[in-house]
Amino acid sequence: MVSNTAGYLFDMDGTLVDSHAVVEAVWTAFCERHGLDPQIVLSYAHGRQAGDTVAHFLPALSGETRAELVAGLVVEEVTRTDGIVEVPGARRLLAALAERGAPVAIVTSAPRELAVARLNAAGVGIPEVLVAAEGVERGKPDPSCYLLAAEQLGVAIEGCVVFEDAEAGLVAAVASGGRVVVVGGHTSATTDGLERIHDYTGAVPGVERAAVAS
C-alpha cells in the first residue's frame, strides 16, 4: 500500500466490488427493451451515472421519462445482489485503513442506496465519507466527485491516492489532481504512465508501493 498519503479515494464498482455480472444483465435487458446495442451501451456506461447513460442513448425522451427509467434500473439493481463479491483483498484493505484511522472515501457513480447494497453484499466496510450520484451536479468523467471527497475528508486532493478501474472514472481521477492507481486491466491513453494493480491481495497499509506495478 502507499505510505505518507493524505487520503485514500476508491471508486466502487470494479474497484472495490465485483458487480460485473449484475450490471451486464440489467443493462442488457434494458437495451433489449429499447432497441439498443448492449455492447455499445455497456462500454459507455461503465463508471458513469445511469442518468447520463440513459440521456446519451435516449435523448429524444423527456427528462421525466428518463428519470422514471433510471429509477426502475436502480430498483432492479438494488434487489439483485447475488454474485456480488469483493475485489480480492478490498475488505481487508479497507478494514486495515480504518483501524489505523486513515482518511478513506468511496466515490461512486451509483446512487447511495445502490452503493450501500452492493458494499454490504460484498462485505466491504463503508467509510464515513461516501460520495454517491446524488452528491454531485456532474458525474464522472467530471472530477468534482473526487474533489468533493477530498474536501469532506479535510485533505488536499494532491495528497490523495485515487483507485479507479473504468475510463470515465480514470479521466475524472486524473483531472482531479490526485495520484491515480488503475485497478484491473483497462488500458487507454488515459492509463499511460499510471501505476496499476491487479487487486489488493498484496496491499499492506504502510508499506510503500506494495503490490503496485508500473
Accessible surface in RSA format (square Angstrom, percent):
REM  Atomic radii and reference values for relative SASA: ProtOr
REM  Chains: A
REM  Algorithm: Lee & Richards
REM  Probe-radius: 1.40
REM  Slices: 20
REM RES _ NUM      All-atoms   Total-Side   Main-Chain    Non-polar    All polar
REM                ABS   REL    ABS   REL    ABS   REL    ABS   REL    ABS   REL
RES MET A   1     4.71   2.4   4.39   2.9   0.32   0.8   1.24   1.1   3.47   4.6
RES VAL A   2     1.20   0.8   1.20   1.1   0.00   0.0   1.20   1.0   0.00   0.0
RES SER A   3    25.59  21.6  21.58  28.8   4.00   9.2  14.89  31.7  10.69  15.0
RES ASN A   4   154.98 106.9 107.45 103.8  47.53 114.5  41.39  99.6 113.59 109.8
RES THR A   5    24.39  17.3   2.61   2.6  21.78  51.9   3.47   4.7  20.92  31.6
RES ALA A   6    37.98  34.9  22.67  35.0  15.31  34.8  33.42  47.1   4.56  12.1
RES GLY A   7     0.00   0.0   0.00   N/A   0.00   0.0   0.00   0.0   0.00   0.0
RES TYR A   8     0.70   0.3   0.70   0.4   0.00   0.0   0.70   0.5   0.00   0.0
RES LEU A   9     0.00   0.0   0.00   0.0   0.00   0.0   0.00   0.0   0.00   0.0
RES PHE A  10     0.00   0.0   0.00   0.0   0.00   0.0   0.00   0.0   0.00   0.0
RES ASP A  11     7.57   5.3   7.57   7.5   0.00   0.0   0.21   0.5   7.36   7.3
RES MET A  12     0.00   0.0   0.00   0.0   0.00   0.0   0.00   0.0   0.00   0.0
RES ASP A  13    26.98  18.9  25.42  25.3   1.56   3.7  13.81  32.5  13.17  13.1
RES GLY A  14    28.18  34.8   0.00   N/A  28.18  34.8  17.36  47.6  10.82  24.2
RES THR A  15     0.00   0.0   0.00   0.0   0.00   0.0   0.00   0.0   0.00   0.0
RES LEU A  16     0.00   0.0   0.00   0.0   0.00   0.0   0.00   0.0   0.00   0.0
RES VAL A  17     0.00   0.0   0.00   0.0   0.00   0.0   0.00   0.0   0.00   0.0
RES ASP A  18    63.07  44.2  60.43  60.1   2.63   6.2  11.16  26.3  51.90  51.8
RES SER A  19     4.07   3.4   1.67   2.2   2.40   5.5   1.63   3.5   2.43   3.4
RES HIS A  20   123.52  67.5 116.41  80.9   7.11  18.2  83.51  86.1  40.01  46.6
RES ALA A  21    75.80  69.7  62.56  96.5  13.24  30.1  68.60  96.6   7.20  19.1
RES VAL A  22    10.37   6.8   8.56   7.7   1.81   4.4  10.19   8.9   0.18   0.5
RES VAL A  23    30.51  20.1  30.51  27.6   0.00   0.0  30.51  26.5   0.00   0.0
RES GLU A  24    72.98  41.9  72.78  55.1   0.19   0.5  12.07  23.3  60.91  49.7
RES ALA A  25    39.99  36.8  26.66  41.1  13.32  30.3  35.40  49.9   4.58  12.1
RES VAL A  26     0.00   0.0   0.00   0.0   0.00   0.0   0.00   0.0   0.00   0.0
RES TRP A  27    11.97   4.8  11.97   5.8   0.00   0.0   3.03   1.6   8.94  14.5
RES THR A  28    38.37  27.3  38.37  38.9   0.00   0.0  33.22  44.6   5.15   7.8
RES ALA A  29    31.21  28.7  29.01  44.8   2.20   5.0  30.32  42.7   0.90   2.4
RES PHE A  30     2.96   1.5   2.96   1.8   0.00   0.0   2.96   1.8   0.00   0.0
RES CYS A  31     0.00   0.0   0.00   0.0   0.00   0.0   0.00   0.0   0.00   0.0
RES GLU A  32   128.04  73.5  98.20  74.3  29.84  71.1  41.99  81.2  86.05  70.3
RES ARG A  33   146.63  61.6 108.92  55.5  37.71  89.8  71.31  97.5  75.32  45.7
RES HIS A  34    60.27  32.9  35.90  25.0  24.37  62.3  28.37  29.2  31.91  37.1
RES GLY A  35    73.53  90.7   0.00   N/A  73.53  90.7  40.07 110.0  33.45  74.9
RES LEU A  36    37.60  20.9  24.70  17.7  12.90  32.4  28.67  20.1   8.93  24.0
RES ASP A  37    70.62  49.5  57.84  57.6  12.78  30.2  24.33  57.2  46.30  46.2
RES PRO A  38    39.64  28.9  39.64  36.1   0.00   0.0  39.64  32.7   0.00   0.0
RES GLN A  39   149.27  83.5 140.72 102.8   8.55  20.4  47.41 100.9 101.86  77.3
RES ILE A  40   102.54  58.3  97.95  73.0   4.59  11.1 101.28  72.9   1.25   3.4
RES VAL A  41     0.98   0.6   0.98   0.9   0.00   0.0   0.98   0.9   0.00   0.0
RES LEU A  42    35.22  19.6  31.20  22.3   4.02  10.1  31.50  22.1   3.72  10.0
RES SER A  43    93.16  78.7  61.27  81.8  31.89  73.5  34.99  74.5  58.17  81.5
RES TYR A  44    56.12  26.2  47.40  27.0   8.73  22.7  37.29  28.0  18.83  23.2
RES ALA A  45     9.32   8.6   4.88   7.5   4.44  10.1   4.96   7.0   4.36  11.5
RES HIS A  46    82.12  44.9  72.42  50.3   9.70  24.8  59.65  61.5  22.47  26.2
RES GLY A  47    17.20  21.2   0.00   N/A  17.20  21.2  10.87  29.8   6.34  14.2
RES ARG A  48    64.32  27.0  51.03  26.0  13.29  31.7   0.11   0.2  64.21  38.9
RES GLN A  49    30.29  16.9  30.24  22.1   0.06   0.1   2.61   5.6  27.68  21.0
RES ALA A  50    20.53  18.9  12.43  19.2   8.10  18.4  14.13  19.9   6.40  17.0
RES GLY A  51    30.96  38.2   0.00   N/A  30.96  38.2  24.34  66.8   6.61  14.8
RES ASP A  52    59.78  41.9  54.62  54.4   5.15  12.2  13.84  32.6  45.94  45.8
RES THR A  53     1.18   0.8   1.18   1.2   0.00   0.0   0.79   1.1   0.39   0.6
RES VAL A  54     0.95   0.6   0.00   0.0   0.95   2.3   0.95   0.8   0.00   0.0
RES ALA A  55    36.98  34.0  31.76  49.0   5.22  11.9  31.97  45.0   5.01  13.3
RES HIS A  56    98.34  53.7  74.67  51.9  23.67  60.6  47.91  49.4  50.44  58.7
RES PHE A  57    41.36  20.7  25.98  16.1  15.38  40.0  28.91  17.5  12.45  35.6
RES LEU A  58    26.10  14.5  22.82  16.3   3.28   8.2  26.10  18.3   0.00   0.0
RES PRO A  59    95.91  69.9  76.06  69.3  19.85  72.2  77.62  64.1  18.29 113.7
RES ALA A  60   104.35  95.9  64.09  98.9  40.25  91.6  75.60 106.5  28.74  76.1
RES LEU A  61    59.38  33.1  53.21  38.1   6.17  15.5  55.26  38.8   4.12  11.1
RES SER A  62    63.53  53.7  47.64  63.6  15.89  36.6  53.02 112.9  10.52  14.7
RES GLY A  63    44.37  54.7   0.00   N/A  44.37  54.7  27.35  75.1  17.02  38.1
RES GLU A  64   129.29  74.2 116.91  88.5  12.37  29.5  45.21  87.5  84.08  68.6
RES THR A  65    50.32  35.8  50.16  50.8   0.16   0.4  25.82  34.7  24.50  37.0
RES ARG A  66    58.42  24.5  58.37  29.8   0.05   0.1   7.02   9.6  51.40  31.2
RES ALA A  67    60.49  55.6  48.36  74.6  12.13  27.6  55.73  78.5   4.76  12.6
RES GLU A  68   109.99  63.1  96.85  73.3  13.14  31.3  44.56  86.2  65.43  53.4
RES LEU A  69    42.19  23.5  37.21  26.6   4.98  12.5  39.97  28.1   2.22   6.0
RES VAL A  70    29.37  19.3  29.37  26.6   0.00   0.0  29.37  25.5   0.00   0.0
RES ALA A  71    54.49  50.1  47.62  73.5   6.86  15.6  53.74  75.7   0.74   2.0
RES GLY A  72    39.86  49.2   0.00   N/A  39.86  49.2  34.01  93.3   5.85  13.1
RES LEU A  73     3.33   1.9   1.41   1.0   1.92   4.8   1.99   1.4   1.33   3.6
RES VAL A  74    18.43  12.1  18.43  16.7   0.00   0.0  18.43  16.0   0.00   0.0
RES VAL A  75    97.66  64.3  95.50  86.5   2.16   5.2  97.66  84.9   0.00   0.0
RES GLU A  76    49.61  28.5  45.31  34.3   4.31  10.3  25.55  49.4  24.06  19.6
RES GLU A  77    10.14   5.8  10.11   7.7   0.02   0.1   0.09   0.2  10.04   8.2
RES VAL A  78    30.49  20.1  25.10  22.7   5.39  13.0  25.10  21.8   5.39  14.6
RES THR A  79   102.03  72.6  69.08  70.0  32.96  78.5  64.66  86.9  37.37  56.5
RES ARG A  80    94.66  39.7  89.89  45.8   4.77  11.4  31.57  43.1  63.10  38.2
RES THR A  81    43.28  30.8  36.79  37.3   6.49  15.5   8.81  11.8  34.47  52.1
RES ASP A  82   133.31  93.4 117.41 116.9  15.90  37.6  42.64 100.3  90.67  90.4
RES GLY A  83    66.01  81.4   0.00   N/A  66.01  81.4  38.08 104.5  27.93  62.6
RES ILE A  84     8.35   4.8   0.04   0.0   8.31  20.0   0.04   0.0   8.31  22.5
RES VAL A  85    78.49  51.6  76.53  69.3   1.96   4.7  78.49  68.2   0.00   0.0
RES GLU A  86    42.86  24.6  37.90  28.7   4.96  11.8   8.88  17.2  33.98  27.7
RES VAL A  87    12.51   8.2  12.41  11.2   0.10   0.2  12.51  10.9   0.00   0.0
RES PRO A  88    68.54  50.0  64.07  58.4   4.48  16.3  68.54  56.6   0.00   0.0
RES GLY A  89    15.56  19.2   0.00   N/A  15.56  19.2  10.42  28.6   5.15  11.5
RES ALA A  90     0.00   0.0   0.00   0.0   0.00   0.0   0.00   0.0   0.00   0.0
RES ARG A  91   118.71  49.8 117.64  60.0   1.08   2.6  40.75  55.7  77.96  47.2
RES ARG A  92   132.74  55.7 124.93  63.7   7.81  18.6  68.97  94.3  63.77  38.6
RES LEU A  93     0.52   0.3   0.34   0.2   0.19   0.5   0.49   0.3   0.03   0.1
RES LEU A  94    10.09   5.6   6.33   4.5   3.76   9.5   6.81   4.8   3.28   8.8
RES ALA A  95    61.07  56.2  47.16  72.8  13.91  31.6  55.66  78.4   5.40  14.3
RES ALA A  96    28.94  26.6  22.97  35.4   5.97  13.6  25.79  36.3   3.15   8.4
RES LEU A  97     0.00   0.0   0.00   0.0   0.00   0.0   0.00   0.0   0.00   0.0
RES ALA A  98    73.31  67.4  49.62  76.6  23.69  53.9  56.46  79.5  16.85  44.6
RES GLU A  99   157.22  90.3 120.50  91.2  36.72  87.4  51.84 100.3 105.38  86.0
RES ARG A 100   115.69  48.6  78.28  39.9  37.42  89.1  48.16  65.8  67.54  40.9
RES GLY A 101    61.12  75.4   0.00   N/A  61.12  75.4  34.45  94.5  26.67  59.7
RES ALA A 102    17.45  16.0   2.33   3.6  15.12  34.4   7.19  10.1  10.26  27.2
RES PRO A 103    45.61  33.2  37.12  33.8   8.48  30.8  45.61  37.7   0.00   0.0
RES VAL A 104    14.27   9.4   8.59   7.8   5.68  13.7   8.59   7.5   5.68  15.4
RES ALA A 105     0.00   0.0   0.00   0.0   0.00   0.0   0.00   0.0   0.00   0.0
RES ILE A 106     0.00   0.0   0.00   0.0   0.00   0.0   0.00   0.0   0.00   0.0
RES VAL A 107     0.00   0.0   0.00   0.0   0.00   0.0   0.00   0.0   0.00   0.0
RES THR A 108     7.45   5.3   2.22   2.3   5.23  12.5   0.00   0.0   7.45  11.3
RES SER A 109    13.96  11.8   8.08  10.8   5.88  13.5   9.91  21.1   4.05   5.7
RES ALA A 110    10.34   9.5   3.16   4.9   7.18  16.3   8.40  11.8   1.95   5.2
RES PRO A 111    28.95  21.1  28.95  26.4   0.00   0.0  28.95  23.9   0.00   0.0
RES ARG A 112   116.13  48.8 116.13  59.2   0.00   0.0  47.70  65.2  68.42  41.5
RES GLU A 113   112.80  64.8 102.94  77.9   9.86  23.5  44.84  86.7  67.96  55.5
RES LEU A 114     5.20   2.9   5.20   3.7   0.00   0.0   5.20   3.7   0.00   0.0
RES ALA A 115     0.00   0.0   0.00   0.0   0.00   0.0   0.00   0.0   0.00   0.0
RES VAL A 116    48.65  32.0  48.65  44.0   0.00   0.0  48.65  42.3   0.00   0.0
RES ALA A 117    22.05  20.3  12.12  18.7   9.93  22.6  19.78  27.8   2.28   6.0
RES ARG A 118     3.90   1.6   3.90   2.0   0.00   0.0   0.03   0.0   3.88   2.3
RES LEU A 119     0.00   0.0   0.00   0.0   0.00   0.0   0.00   0.0   0.00   0.0
RES ASN A 120    94.75  65.3  74.24  71.7  20.51  49.4  26.94  64.8  67.81  65.5
RES ALA A 121    44.86  41.2   6.85  10.6  38.00  86.5  19.52  27.5  25.34  67.1
RES ALA A 122     3.11   2.9   0.00   0.0   3.11   7.1   2.50   3.5   0.61   1.6
RES GLY A 123    37.41  46.1   0.00   N/A  37.41  46.1  27.26  74.8  10.15  22.7
RES VAL A 124     3.53   2.3   0.00   0.0   3.53   8.5   0.46   0.4   3.07   8.3
RES GLY A 125    44.11  54.4   0.00   N/A  44.11  54.4  40.35 110.7   3.77   8.4
RES ILE A 126    67.41  38.4  35.73  26.6  31.69  76.4  36.28  26.1  31.13  84.5
RES PRO A 127    27.30  19.9  10.69   9.7  16.61  60.4  22.33  18.4   4.97  30.9
RES GLU A 128   176.86 101.5 137.02 103.7  39.84  94.9  61.12 118.2 115.74  94.5
RES VAL A 129    17.10  11.3  14.89  13.5   2.21   5.3  16.85  14.6   0.24   0.7
RES LEU A 130     6.83   3.8   1.82   1.3   5.01  12.6   1.82   1.3   5.01  13.5
RES VAL A 131     4.92   3.2   1.70   1.5   3.22   7.8   4.92   4.3   0.00   0.0
RES ALA A 132     3.34   3.1   1.47   2.3   1.86   4.2   1.47   2.1   1.86   4.9
RES ALA A 133    16.69  15.3  11.55  17.8   5.13  11.7  11.89  16.7   4.80  12.7
RES GLU A 134   121.49  69.8  83.16  62.9  38.33  91.3  73.90 142.9  47.59  38.9
RES GLY A 135    45.95  56.7   0.00   N/A  45.95  56.7  27.33  75.0  18.62  41.7
RES VAL A 136    25.72  16.9   6.37   5.8  19.35  46.6  13.87  12.0  11.85  32.2
RES GLU A 137   167.92  96.4 126.30  95.5  41.63  99.1  57.80 111.8 110.13  89.9
RES ARG A 138   136.46  57.3 131.24  66.9   5.22  12.4  63.97  87.4  72.49  43.9
RES GLY A 139    11.17  13.8   0.00   N/A  11.17  13.8   1.50   4.1   9.67  21.7
RES LYS A 140     4.38   2.1   2.81   1.7   1.57   3.7   2.29   2.1   2.09   2.2
RES PRO A 141    48.73  35.5  44.47  40.5   4.25  15.5  44.77  37.0   3.96  24.6
RES ASP A 142    37.12  26.0  29.64  29.5   7.48  17.7  12.68  29.9  24.43  24.4
RES PRO A 143    31.99  23.3  31.99  29.2   0.00   0.0  31.99  26.4   0.00   0.0
RES SER A 144    28.22  23.8  25.70  34.3   2.52   5.8  25.68  54.7   2.54   3.6
RES CYS A 145     4.43   3.4   4.43   4.9   0.00   0.0   4.27  10.8   0.16   0.2
RES TYR A 146     0.00   0.0   0.00   0.0   0.00   0.0   0.00   0.0   0.00   0.0
RES LEU A 147    78.00  43.4  73.00  52.2   5.00  12.6  73.45  51.6   4.55  12.2
RES LEU A 148    44.78  24.9  42.39  30.3   2.39   6.0  44.20  31.0   0.58   1.6
RES ALA A 149     0.00   0.0   0.00   0.0   0.00   0.0   0.00   0.0   0.00   0.0
RES ALA A 150     2.97   2.7   2.97   4.6   0.00   0.0   2.97   4.2   0.00   0.0
RES GLU A 151   129.52  74.4 109.14  82.6  20.38  48.5  43.98  85.1  85.54  69.8
RES GLN A 152    98.48  55.1  65.77  48.1  32.72  77.9  28.57  60.8  69.91  53.0
RES LEU A 153    37.22  20.7  12.38   8.9  24.83  62.4  16.15  11.3  21.07  56.7
RES GLY A 154    66.28  81.7   0.00   N/A  66.28  81.7  34.46  94.6  31.82  71.3
RES VAL A 155    35.24  23.2  17.55  15.9  17.69  42.6  26.44  23.0   8.80  23.9
RES ALA A 156    62.84  57.8  47.23  72.9  15.61  35.5  56.53  79.6   6.31  16.7
RES ILE A 157    14.98   8.5  12.02   9.0   2.96   7.1  12.02   8.7   2.96   8.0
RES GLU A 158   127.77  73.4 104.10  78.8  23.67  56.4  57.10 110.4  70.67  57.7
RES GLY A 159    30.59  37.7   0.00   N/A  30.59  37.7  26.21  71.9   4.38   9.8
RES CYS A 160     0.66   0.5   0.00   0.0   0.66   1.5   0.20   0.5   0.45   0.5
RES VAL A 161     2.61   1.7   2.61   2.4   0.00   0.0   2.61   2.3   0.00   0.0
RES VAL A 162     0.00   0.0   0.00   0.0   0.00   0.0   0.00   0.0   0.00   0.0
RES PHE A 163     2.21   1.1   2.21   1.4   0.00   0.0   2.21   1.3   0.00   0.0
RES GLU A 164     0.82   0.5   0.82   0.6   0.00   0.0   0.00   0.0   0.82   0.7
RES ASP A 165    16.08  11.3  12.16  12.1   3.93   9.3   3.95   9.3  12.14  12.1
RES ALA A 166     3.47   3.2   1.69   2.6   1.77   4.0   3.47   4.9   0.00   0.0
RES GLU A 167    63.50  36.5  60.60  45.8   2.90   6.9  47.24  91.4  16.26  13.3
RES ALA A 168     4.15   3.8   1.31   2.0   2.84   6.5   2.84   4.0   1.31   3.5
RES GLY A 169     0.08   0.1   0.00   N/A   0.08   0.1   0.08   0.2   0.00   0.0
RES LEU A 170     0.00   0.0   0.00   0.0   0.00   0.0   0.00   0.0   0.00   0.0
RES VAL A 171    56.06  36.9  53.86  48.8   2.20   5.3  55.02  47.8   1.04   2.8
RES ALA A 172     0.00   0.0   0.00   0.0   0.00   0.0   0.00   0.0   0.00   0.0
RES ALA A 173     0.00   0.0   0.00   0.0   0.00   0.0   0.00   0.0   0.00   0.0
RES VAL A 174    69.10  45.5  57.25  51.8  11.85  28.6  58.33  50.7  10.77  29.2
RES ALA A 175    64.57  59.4  28.27  43.6  36.30  82.6  39.45  55.6  25.13  66.6
RES SER A 176     7.51   6.3   0.00   0.0   7.51  17.3   0.36   0.8   7.15  10.0
RES GLY A 177    40.09  49.4   0.00   N/A  40.09  49.4  26.49  72.7  13.60  30.5
RES GLY A 178    12.26  15.1   0.00   N/A  12.26  15.1   0.33   0.9  11.92  26.7
RES ARG A 179    78.95  33.1  69.52  35.4   9.42  22.4  51.60  70.5  27.35  16.6
RES VAL A 180     7.82   5.1   2.24   2.0   5.58  13.4   2.24   1.9   5.58  15.1
RES VAL A 181     0.05   0.0   0.05   0.0   0.00   0.0   0.05   0.0   0.00   0.0
RES VAL A 182     0.31   0.2   0.31   0.3   0.00   0.0   0.31   0.3   0.00   0.0
RES VAL A 183     3.15   2.1   1.67   1.5   1.49   3.6   1.67   1.4   1.49   4.0
RES GLY A 184    20.73  25.6   0.00   N/A  20.73  25.6  18.96  52.0   1.77   4.0
RES GLY A 185    66.90  82.5   0.00   N/A  66.90  82.5  36.84 101.1  30.06  67.3
RES HIS A 186    61.90  33.8  49.33  34.3  12.56  32.1  38.45  39.6  23.45  27.3
RES THR A 187    99.83  71.0  80.84  81.9  19.00  45.3  48.61  65.3  51.22  77.4
RES SER A 188    35.61  30.1  17.87  23.9  17.74  40.9  34.03  72.5   1.58   2.2
RES ALA A 189    91.96  84.5  67.65 104.4  24.30  55.3  70.84  99.8  21.11  55.9
RES THR A 190    34.29  24.4  18.10  18.3  16.19  38.6  15.56  20.9  18.73  28.3
RES THR A 191     8.74   6.2   3.43   3.5   5.30  12.6   0.00   0.0   8.74  13.2
RES ASP A 192   111.73  78.3  88.13  87.7  23.60  55.8  34.47  81.1  77.26  77.1
RES GLY A 193    86.68 106.9   0.00   N/A  86.68 106.9  42.85 117.6  43.84  98.2
RES LEU A 194    40.90  22.8  28.93  20.7  11.97  30.1  30.77  21.6  10.13  27.3
RES GLU A 195    24.76  14.2  23.54  17.8   1.22   2.9  18.04  34.9   6.73   5.5
RES ARG A 196    58.31  24.5  57.59  29.4   0.72   1.7  35.36  48.3  22.95  13.9
RES ILE A 197     7.06   4.0   3.48   2.6   3.58   8.6   7.06   5.1   0.00   0.0
RES HIS A 198   153.89  84.1 136.84  95.1  17.05  43.6  94.98  97.9  58.91  68.6
RES ASP A 199    19.52  13.7  16.52  16.4   3.00   7.1   1.28   3.0  18.24  18.2
RES TYR A 200     0.40   0.2   0.24   0.1   0.15   0.4   0.24   0.2   0.15   0.2
RES THR A 201    94.86  67.5  66.01  66.9  28.84  68.7  48.08  64.6  46.77  70.7
RES GLY A 202    38.94  48.0   0.00   N/A  38.94  48.0  29.83  81.9   9.11  20.4
RES ALA A 203     2.90   2.7   2.84   4.4   0.06   0.1   2.84   4.0   0.06   0.1
RES VAL A 204    64.58  42.5  64.58  58.5   0.00   0.0  64.58  56.1   0.00   0.0
RES PRO A 205    26.40  19.2   9.46   8.6  16.94  61.6   9.46   7.8  16.94 105.3
RES GLY A 206    44.08  54.4   0.00   N/A  44.08  54.4  20.53  56.3  23.55  52.7
RES VAL A 207    76.05  50.0  72.90  66.0   3.15   7.6  76.05  66.1   0.00   0.0
RES GLU A 208    88.25  50.7  68.81  52.1  19.44  46.3  49.25  95.3  39.00  31.8
RES ARG A 209   110.72  46.5 102.52  52.3   8.20  19.5  34.97  47.8  75.75  45.9
RES ALA A 210    22.16  20.4  10.87  16.8  11.29  25.7  20.92  29.5   1.24   3.3
RES ALA A 211    48.33  44.4   8.96  13.8  39.37  89.6  29.74  41.9  18.59  49.2
RES VAL A 212    22.63  14.9   3.96   3.6  18.67  45.0   4.51   3.9  18.12  49.1
RES ALA A 213    61.91  56.9  56.03  86.5   5.88  13.4  61.91  87.2   0.00   0.0
RES SER A 214   130.05 109.9  77.14 103.0  52.91 121.9  59.67 127.1  70.38  98.6
END  Absolute sums over single chains surface
CHAIN  1 A     9482.5       6855.0       2627.5       5462.2       4020.3
END  Absolute sums over all chains
TOTAL          9482.5       6855.0       2627.5       5462.2       4020.3
